[in-house]
Amino acid sequence: MTDDLLEETLLPVPEGYEQMNWSRGFGRQIGPLYEKRGDGQAYTRAFRVEEHHTNGMGNCHGGMLMAFADTAFGHVVTMAYHRYWVTVRLLTDFVSAAHLGDWVEGAAEITGEEDGFITVSGKIWVGERTVMTGSGIFKALGERPS
């Protein structure tokens, strides 16, 4: 759980990122998560690999990377259509490891849409190194409140 993390123990957050306000549910369990908004619909989601994200080798657990990819890739639906969404399919390829202390970033772009199903292509990275690539299909739901 993230409620035992003290702010003074966290490493600095890169400029432009703000902590996401997920105070309940699954986002609270895997966080803290961060977001940086760009021009228009551009965004990047991020997190720092903390102890509670690691596997037995001290690397970021694959399940954490999958959960993060889900939030980072699906968020493009929110940005483009201002709608809630659910994941229909998420395919990922692990390319390299994220290590304890790494700042992990991710984003996606829409590659297709049909009948409310939105296909995306995404990437997760640390600095210049790709950690994961993937694609997903997300179902757009009701409109999000402003």
N, C-alpha and C positions, 0 to 999 in steps of 0.2 A: 504494500500500500504506500501511497505517496504522502500520507498525512504525517509520517515520521521523518520526512526530509526537512531539515532546517535550512532556511535561506542562506545562512552564512556558510554552509558546507557545499553549496552548489557553485560550480565554476561560472564565470561570466557568460552572459548570453550575447551573441553577436549583435551588432547594431542593426536596428530595423525590426527585430523580432519582438513579439509580445507574447507572454504566456496566455494560452487559451484558458478560458474560464470554465473548465469542466470540473464542477464541484461534486458531481455524483456520477454513478454508473461506471461503465467500463473505462471511459477516458480518464477517470480519476485513478483507476488501478494501474494503468500503463504509463501515466504521465510522470512528470509534467511534460506537456506538449506545447509547442510554440508555433506561431504563424507570422509570416511577413507578407504583407499585401503589396503588390506592384501596381502598375498602371492597368486600367481596365479590369479584365478578369484574371490577371496574373497573380499568382500566389506561390508561396513555398511553405510547407509544413516542416517542422523539425523537432528533434529531441536530443538530449545529451545522454549517451549510454551511461547509466548509473548502475550501481551494484544490483539493484532489483531487476534489471533488464538482462542480466548475464546468464550464460550457461556454465557448466562445470569447467570450461576452458578459459573463462574470463572474457569471452566474446559475447556480443549481443545475441541473445537467443533467437533462433529462427522464427519462433512463434511471435516474438515481439516485432520483428521486421515485417512479418505478414500482417499483423494487426496495424502497424504503422502504415504499410502500403495501402491497406484498405481505407484508412482515413485520408491519406494523402492523395490517392488516386480518385476516390469517390468525391472528394471535395470539389473537383472541377464541375460536377453536376450542380452543386450549390452556386458556384461562381457564375456559371453560364445561364442557368435557368431559374435560380432562386427557389429551388424546390428541395424538399427532403428526398432521400433516396435510400434504397436498400441494395445490397450487393447480391447479384445473381450468380456471377462467376468471377473468380480472381485467379489468374495464372501468373506465377512468378518464377524467375530464375535467379538463384543465388550466385552472384558473380565473385564476391570477395567478402571478407569478414568486416564487421564493425567492432571496434575494441572498446573496452572500458574507458570512458572519458571522451570518446569521439563525438563530434557534433554531426548528427545524421540529418540530411535534408531530403525532401521528396516533393515531387509535383507530377502532374499528368496533363495530357491534352486530349480533347475529344477527337476521335477518328471516325465516328459514325453514329447515326441515330435512326431508329425505326420503331414506330409504335410505342414510344415512351421508353424504349430500351436504349441506353447510351453506351457506346463502346469507347473505351479510353486506352491510351498507351501511357505508361508511366515509368519513372526512374527514381531510384533511391541512391544517394551518393554521400560520400565523406570527402570534402575538399574536391580534388580532381579525380578521385577514385570512385568508380561505379561499384556499388554494393549489391544492387538488385535491379532487375528490369522486369517489366510485366505488363499485362493488359487485363482489363476487366470489363464486365458488362454490369451496368447499374440500372435499376428501374427507378425512374422519376416518379415521385409521389406528390402529395399536396404541397401547395405553396408555403414557403417559410415566412413567418412574420418578419416585419422590418426590424 
